[in-house]
Amino acid sequence: MQLGFKTDPGNPWILRENAFNLKHLGKTEANMCLGNGYVGIRAVTEERYVNETRDTFIAGTFDKFNGEVTELPNLPDVVGLEVEVDGQTLDLNQGEVSNYQRTLDLKNGLLTRMFNWSYEQRTYRFTFERFVSMANLHLVVLRVTVTPTTADCVVKIKSGIDGQQTNNGSQHLIEGDKRLFDNHYMQLLTETNESKINFALSTCHEFETPDHRPVKQQMELGRRQIFCKYQESLKQDETLQLVKYNTLVSDRDIDFNGHNLEELQQFGLGLLKESSKRSFDELLAETATAWKRRVWNYGKVQLKSDDPDDQLAINFARYQLAISTPEHDSRMNIAAKGLTGEGYKGHAFWDTEIFMLPYYIFTKPAVAKQLVEYRYLGLAGAHQKAKDNHYEGAQFPWEAAWPSDGETTPKWGAADIVTGRAMKIWSGFIEQHITSDVAFGALEYVHASGDQQFALDKVDELILDAAKFWSSRLEFNEAADRYEIKDVIGPDEYKEHVNNNTFTNYTAKWTIETAIQIYEDLKVNHPEKFNELSERLELDRCYPVWQRRVDKIYLLEPNQDGVIPENDTYLSLKTVDISKYRHAEHVGGIFDDYNLEQVNQLQITKQSDVLLLLYLFEQKFATKEKQINWDYYEPKTTHDSSLSLSTHAILASDLRMTDSAYSFFQRACQIDIGPDMRSSNDGIHAASLGGIWNAVVFGFGGVRLLGKQLRIEPHLPKAWQQLSFEIFWQGQKLHLNIDQKQVTVATIDAQVPVSFTNQGHEYQLKGNESVVITL
Amino acid sequence: MQLGFKTDPGNPWILRENAFNLKHLGKTEANMCLGNGYVGIRAVTEERYVNETRDTFIAGTFDKFNGEVTELPNLPDVVGLEVEVDGQTLDLNQGEVSNYQRTLDLKNGLLTRMFNWSYEQRTYRFTFERFVSMANLHLVVLRVTVTPTTADCVVKIKSGIDGQQTNNGSQHLIEGDKRLFDNHYMQLLTETNESKINFALSTCHEFETPDHRPVKQQMELGRRQIFCKYQESLKQDETLQLVKYNTLVSDRDIDFNGHNLEELQQFGLGLLKESSKRSFDELLAETATAWKRRVWNYGKVQLKSDDPDDQLAINFARYQLAISTPEHDSRMNIAAKGLTGEGYKGHAFWDTEIFMLPYYIFTKPAVAKQLVEYRYLGLAGAHQKAKDNHYEGAQFPWEAAWPSDGETTPKWGAADIVTGRAMKIWSGFIEQHITSDVAFGALEYVHASGDQQFALDKVDELILDAAKFWSSRLEFNEAADRYEIKDVIGPDEYKEHVNNNTFTNYTAKWTIETAIQIYEDLKVNHPEKFNELSERLELDRCYPVWQRRVDKIYLLEPNQDGVIPENDTYLSLKTVDISKYRHAEHVGGIFDDYNLEQVNQLQITKQSDVLLLLYLFEQKFATKEKQINWDYYEPKTTHDSSLSLSTHAILASDLRMTDSAYSFFQRACQIDIGPDMRSSNDGIHAASLGGIWNAVVFGFGGVRLLGKQLRIEPHLPKAWQQLSFEIFWQGQKLHLNIDQKQVTVATIDAQVPVSFTNQGHEYQLKGNESVVITL
C-alpha cells in the first residue's frame, strides 16, 4: 500500500525515513513516537527546528491552565541536544546531508537516526539512538556519536533538561529547583499549576572518548533550564560517544501516592545513578526483552500477504497501542492521540470501548479489565455529570481525563470567525451514546473473559447505574405512547441536535434490558450484593420503571426498502454527490463547500451509525438487512472520522465483499502511516489503530463475540495466503491459523474446555487440541 | 570604533547588517528593536528561526506568573509571516541568499530588510519594511513585497496574530476571543493571569497585485492564534505587495482606565480601520514627523569627529532611550533593558536616576518630571518595603515595576548548582543606596528645572520620607559614638554584606541633610504645606532625631595616601592582577577563575563606588582627591557593570585625561552596538545608553549641576573637532558649540536671564545672547 514512510523489505518491523524533510516533522514525530504507556516522547530530532512539536507527556498528569479544560501538560524536554562542530551548529537545513536514514524499530522501540553532514568542506558522521525503556517505565536513554571524517574537529554539545516547552503556548508548570549533584547528575523539579502534581526529571551524561580523554564541562542555567556544555577535540576519524540517561518521575505515579517531594527526588536520582552504571546496549537488550514479554508475546498476529505492508501496519498498530496504554495504572485510560500529541488534550473517548478495548479483551484481558475499572473509578464524575444535566445515575463523560474530573469536553470552541460568536462544542452535552458504549465494553470484557467476580464487583453496578441514567433521560411522547430521546449527536457527528438517533436509542434500550437481566440475576443468585447495590442505587424504585419503559423505547422502523433511518429526519434530507470528498487526499474536504449547518441538512454521513450498530449487535440483524443498509449508507459516507474505515472493513468482510473489505482495511492502515503527511500532526489516531486489529481479527479472522458466544468464521482477502493469530477466550488461549481454504483452531494448554461456533456448528477443544474447519 | 554592525558612510543614522547570521539573532533583535515607549517589538525576522526571541511588550502591563516576580508579559506576535514561494517556505538557511541587507533607520524607526532568495534554480526578490508608529502609539505597520525574477510563481503568505509566545516558557496570558470582522479585520483578545489586564490586538492585510487581481484568502484558527492564508499567482517580474496594519491596545493604558472590554475592542478595531485606509508611505511620513517633533528636536547633539561612529553611537543611544521611555504615562518608568528583551523583567533600577534621568532633565524636562513622579507614585510600595524590613519612611525598591508593587527583586535565584541550595538574591534586601539615588535624582530635576511647584507638591515629601528611612536605618555604635550602616551592597556589586560602604553612608547622610534643609525651608516659607507634611510624616518627631544623628554618620576617613576606602575592609583585602579580565571580549570573565565569595575577599571592583561618588558630588571633592582615588580604584575595576564605563569617561574627562576619557566613551558606546555579538541578547543596556549622552555632555561638554549651579567647562578629545548640543536650564534653552579652543554658549529666546559658571567666572545670558569662552 502507499505509505508515508519507507520500509525494509523482509522486515515488517521497521518504519523508515530516508530523507529529512521539514514539512514532515509532525508526521514523523507522532508516528515514530517512543513510549511505554507511562511516558510518551514525540520523535523530535535532537536539534531543534522551527515547526517541531517537542512533546513529552506522563500519562494521567492532568492540569488545567487558567479557565481551559484539563489536559496533559507538556513536560520539560530531555531529548534535545545542541551539537556544534568546528563552531557550526548542527542544522540539517544548512550544509549537505548524505546517507541519511531514520528508523523506528517497532520490535524494541529503538529510534535511530544517522547521516553524514558536510559543512564548509568538512564532513562529520552522526548517529543518534534513543529508546524509552519498556523494562523501567521511568527511564529514557539516548546515545549519540560524532565522527569527523575529513579533518580534526572540535565538538561541543549542550545538553540537559529544558522546561521551556508549552502546550501550544499554555504553560502548566511552575519552575522548581534545578540542581547538580556530585558535579554530574542534574535534576529539575517542576509542579503543575492547578493540580499540584510534582515531577522530578534527572539527567546525566556519560562520554566515551578516544584514549579516555576527559571532556571539558561547564554548567549553564537558564529560566526553566539546566544544561551542561561539553567540549572535546577529535582527530580525524576519532569518535566521541555520549550516552544520556534520563529518569522521569511524578507524584501522580501510584507508587508515590502520599510520598513527599524529597522521596520523589531521591527515587529519580537513585534510579538515574543505577541506570547510568549500565551500558546503552545492556539497557536496550533489557527493553527488547520487556517488549517481547509485555507486548509481542500477547496476541501475536502473523500474515502472509502479497502486500508486506499489511504486516507492518498491524505491527505498527500494536506498537502504538502498547506505547499509549497505561497498563501500570487503572486510574488512567488510553487517550485518543495516545501520548503522541497535544490533540484532544490526552482525553479518552468512546474510542476506548468500541475500538481499542476489544484488542485487549482478546489479547491481554488484564489490561482490558483495568480499562473497564477506569470507568468504574469514574462513576463519581459520571454521577456529577448526570446531576448537572438533571438526570439520574451515571452519565459518562464524552471526554474523560482523571477519573474524578467528570466531563472534560471543552464547552466552547473558537468563536465563529464570521459572526464573532463563540461556538458551543455540543458533544460534551448531547453526544450521549458514550454511556451505552461504556456499558457495552464492560459487558464484552465480562463475557469474553468469564471474569464473574469482576462483574459482581464492578461491571454490574456500572451497567445498573448507566441504565438509571438512560431511564431518566427518556422523554415520554404521550400521543404515541412511547419513549423518545431528542436532541442528541450520534456517532455520525455531521448531524447535531437530532431526535431518536437509532444508535443512541437502540443502545439505551440495550443498556436498560441488560440492567434488568443483571437485577434479576443478582436478586436470585447474589442476594447480598443485590441488597448492597439495591440500597445504594435505589434499584427497587428503578426496576419497575425500567420494566415499564424498556419496551416503549422508540426505535425507528426500517423504511419500505429495509433501510433503517439514522434518525427521525435523515431519510427525508436532500442527497448530493459526495464522491469527490470520499477520495480526497485530506479529510474534511466537505467543509470547503458546505458549512456544518448545511451538512446537517443533507444525507451525508461522517461515519454511519446504522452500520456500526449492525456490526456491534450483529446477531440481532439478518445479513440481508446489513446488505441493504450498507448499500444505502456507505455511498453517503465521507469516512472523515478515523473510526469509520475499520468498521466498514469488518462489515464488508462479514458481507463477503472481500475486495472492498481489504480496501477499507488498507485505508484504515493509511490513516497514520499513509501518504497524507499531515494527518498525524496532532498525534496518531489510537482508535483507528485498534480498528486495524479489529479489521484483521474480527473482519478477516471472523472472530466475533455474539452475546456470550465465541464465533469464528474467517474469510481472507485474495491478497492474503495465510493469517494466524492468538486470542484469549474465557481465560484460555486459542491459536488460529487461516488460509484461503481452511482454518485450524487450536487450544494451547487449555485448562477447561473452550467452545466456539462456526456456521452454526459448535466446537469444543481443550488441552492442546486442534480442529481444522474447511471454509 | 569597532562595531557589531555595518554603517553607512556619511549617514550616522543607519545601523546595517549585510549578511544574515543565525548566531547574531539576539544582537540584531535587541539593537534594531522598534518601539515608541508604549510598545516595543524586537527586530525578529518575519519568518521564524529556532533561536529567535520573539518579544512584544507594552509598557507597564506587569503580571506575575505563578509564584514568580512580576514581569512584562510577552504579547502575541503581529510581525511574524510565513511566506511560501512555489511550495518552498522562505528560510534563509536554505537555498542561496544574495544582495542581503537589513537596516534600521534611527531617524524614523524604519526597519528594512531586502534580499534575493534562490531556491531550486528560481530566484525571488523580497523586501520587508516595518515601523512602530511614533505618531500613534498603538500602531504597527509592515510592508512586504515579493517578486519572482526568474519564472512565474505561486506565493502563499500566512499571517495574523500569534499568541503562542511566552516569557522563556512562562505564559502570562489567558486566551480570549478570536474574531474576524467584515471578513477582513482580525482581532485577538487576551488577558493577564494575575493582574487581569486586557489586550486587544487587531490586524488586517491590504494587498496590491498586478492588475488588481484578487488574492485568495482562507482563515486558519489555532490555539491562541488567528491567521489568514493568502495565495496569489505572479508572472515573472510581477510584484505582490502586502501592507499589514496592526493595532495594540490594553486597558492598562491610562485612556482606558475604567472602560470596559467592549470599548477597548472597539477602539482597537476603529483605529485599525482608520489606519488601513492610509498608505504605508503616508503613515511612515507621519511617524518620521513625530520622531522629529517628539525626539530629535530635543537635546540635539552634533559632532565633528575623526570617527564618524561617535555620532552614530550618540544617535543610537537617543533612539533607544526614545523607544524605551514611556513618555505617555508617569505610572511607568524606563526598564533596565527598555522594551527590547526579557532581561530584568521590565523592571526599573537606580539606572534611571543616575544614568538616564540626567538626559531628560537637560533635554526634555517634562519627561524627567514624569520619571520623578513615578517614584512619588511608588511611595506606598516604598513604605511597605520599609515596614517589611522594620524601618520607617520610604525605602525605595531596588527593582521597581508597577508603582504600588513595591520591591520586585526576585528573592531567590537559581540553586547553587553545586551545593543544591537556592541562592538568595541580596540586592532587593541590602542594596539600599537606591533610596538615596531616588532622592538625588528628584532634587537634580528640581534644581535644573527650577520647578518649585513640583518640589513643593512631590519632591520635598519624597526626600523627607527617604530621610525618615535612612534615619531609622542607622545603627548606633556606642563605643565610637557614631552611626553606622552595616550589611549592605554598594554600587560595586562584587562586595556583598559590607559595612559602612562609603557611597551608601555618604548619600544617606546627604539625604538627611537635604531633608533638614527642606524641613527648615518649608516651616518658614510654606507653613501650610509644612503642617500637612509634618502631620503625615511626623516631622516634629523626626527632625530632632535627624539633627542629633546626621553629623554622627560614620564616613570612612581617607587613608594616609588620600584613598577613600570603599568600605570598612576593602583596603585590607588582598590585591590580584586583573588585567586579563579588564580587556576580555566578554564581561564576567573574572568568574571563570574566582567565585563570588572569593571576589568578595579581593580588592576587585565591578564599578567603583568611590569614583561614582566623586562624580555625583564633584563640588565636594578636590581634584587631587579625585586623581588619587582614580589612580587607586580604576586599575582594580573590571568594568563588568555596563554602568561603569560612562562614569569613568566623565571622571577621566574631568581629570583632563582626555585620551582615557575618549577610550572609556567608545567602550561605553560598544556595550550594545560593539563587536560582542552576544552582549544584547537579553536586551539593550538602557543605563549605559543614558551614560553615552552623559559622557558627551557632562564629560566632554563639561556641563555639570553643582548644587543649584550650572557649570560649563568643556574639554574635547583630540578626535573631535566640534561638539554642539542643546540643553534646558531653568526652563530656558541653551545652545553650546564647542571646539578644541573655545565654547560658544547661547541662549535661545530665553525669557529670563540664565547663569552659569566657567572656571569660577559667572556668566549671564538672556534672549538670544551668546558668549564665547576660550578654553
Chai-1 contact restraints between the chains, C-beta under 6 A:
chainA,res_idxA,chainB,res_idxB,connection_type,confidence,min_distance_angstrom,max_distance_angstrom,comment,restraint_id
A,R48,B,V50,contact,1.0,0.0,6.0,A-B,restraint_1
A,V50,B,R48,contact,1.0,0.0,6.0,A-B,restraint_2
A,V50,B,V50,contact,1.0,0.0,6.0,A-B,restraint_3
A,N66,B,I174,contact,1.0,0.0,6.0,A-B,restraint_4
A,N66,B,N193,contact,1.0,0.0,6.0,A-B,restraint_5
A,G67,B,I174,contact,1.0,0.0,6.0,A-B,restraint_6
A,N93,B,N93,contact,1.0,0.0,6.0,A-B,restraint_7
A,N93,B,Q94,contact,1.0,0.0,6.0,A-B,restraint_8
A,Q94,B,N93,contact,1.0,0.0,6.0,A-B,restraint_9
A,Q164,B,N168,contact,1.0,0.0,6.0,A-B,restraint_10
A,Q164,B,G169,contact,1.0,0.0,6.0,A-B,restraint_11
A,T166,B,T166,contact,1.0,0.0,6.0,A-B,restraint_12
A,N168,B,Q164,contact,1.0,0.0,6.0,A-B,restraint_13
A,N168,B,R223,contact,1.0,0.0,6.0,A-B,restraint_14
A,G169,B,Q164,contact,1.0,0.0,6.0,A-B,restraint_15
A,G169,B,R224,contact,1.0,0.0,6.0,A-B,restraint_16
A,S170,B,Q171,contact,1.0,0.0,6.0,A-B,restraint_17
A,Q171,B,S170,contact,1.0,0.0,6.0,A-B,restraint_18
A,Q171,B,Q171,contact,1.0,0.0,6.0,A-B,restraint_19
A,I174,B,N66,contact,1.0,0.0,6.0,A-B,restraint_20
A,I174,B,G67,contact,1.0,0.0,6.0,A-B,restraint_21
A,D177,B,A415,contact,1.0,0.0,6.0,A-B,restraint_22
A,K178,B,A414,contact,1.0,0.0,6.0,A-B,restraint_23
A,K178,B,A415,contact,1.0,0.0,6.0,A-B,restraint_24
A,R179,B,A415,contact,1.0,0.0,6.0,A-B,restraint_25
A,R179,B,G420,contact,1.0,0.0,6.0,A-B,restraint_26
A,L180,B,I417,contact,1.0,0.0,6.0,A-B,restraint_27
A,N193,B,N66,contact,1.0,0.0,6.0,A-B,restraint_28
A,M219,B,I417,contact,1.0,0.0,6.0,A-B,restraint_29
A,L221,B,A414,contact,1.0,0.0,6.0,A-B,restraint_30
A,R223,B,N168,contact,1.0,0.0,6.0,A-B,restraint_31
A,R224,B,G169,contact,1.0,0.0,6.0,A-B,restraint_32
A,A414,B,K178,contact,1.0,0.0,6.0,A-B,restraint_33
A,A414,B,L221,contact,1.0,0.0,6.0,A-B,restraint_34
A,A415,B,D177,contact,1.0,0.0,6.0,A-B,restraint_35
A,A415,B,K178,contact,1.0,0.0,6.0,A-B,restraint_36
A,A415,B,R179,contact,1.0,0.0,6.0,A-B,restraint_37
A,I417,B,L180,contact,1.0,0.0,6.0,A-B,restraint_38
A,I417,B,M219,contact,1.0,0.0,6.0,A-B,restraint_39
A,G420,B,R179,contact,1.0,0.0,6.0,A-B,restraint_40
